[in-house]
């Protein structure tokens, strides 16, 4: 049994369940309100999340004979496929009411069954190309957590969507790992307590003691910066990021998912 794969699927579904509970408290007017994502209202953003969950399960049942892309390379394909993704979401969920969308989010059995016979390193056919099953799930969790936060920011009159600890941990670590691949090196230590600390960025390598270049922030700020929701300089100015050292500037390397 691929224990990590199953654990990551459960983290995804836990966040999906939390989101469904939050959505059940919204009004019809809330679903028609504009979201923070240009061109999408709240209902369209929820439809995207529903499509995301359906794709998680259906793609796990596929197989690829090609060498899987690294997660860091796979996510670079997102922006180029934005129009295609929007069209697929509309085709799959365009006529569904908010209550029907919430019902689909609560339907978790299909996703759980899709893990049967799948290993962490099984090569599957993702929407943007071949990827390992484990990377597929963790990148889906990143999308789900980020869009949960998008929904919170879209309707600030409500308490934010709770972020399930395991799903938030996966998102934080996955984005940090992507940074180390897209900007390899050991000159800057990026700390996102309590979940991860990594070294990245080319330059003089640190070997002992306190690193001379450190960037530290909280998980929510990290996921917003890593996905282009919050600029690095703005986050520093707001006091949400503590940056020390003359190389402690991630502006050149963020966002990661484009």
Secondary structure, 3 states (H helix, E strand, C coil): CCHHHHHHHHHHHHHHHHHHHHHCCCCHHHHHCECCCCCCEHHHHHHHHHHHHHHHHHHHCCCCCCCCCCHHHHHHHCHHHHHHHHHHHHHHHCCCCHHHHHHHHHCCHHHHHCCCCCCCCCEEEECCEEEEHHHHHHHHHHHHHHHHHHHHHHCCCCCCCCCCHHHHHHHHHHHHHHHHHHCCCCCEEEEECCCEEEEECCCCCCCCCCCCCEEEECHHHHHHHHCCCCCHHHHHHCCCEEEECCCCCCHHHCCCCC
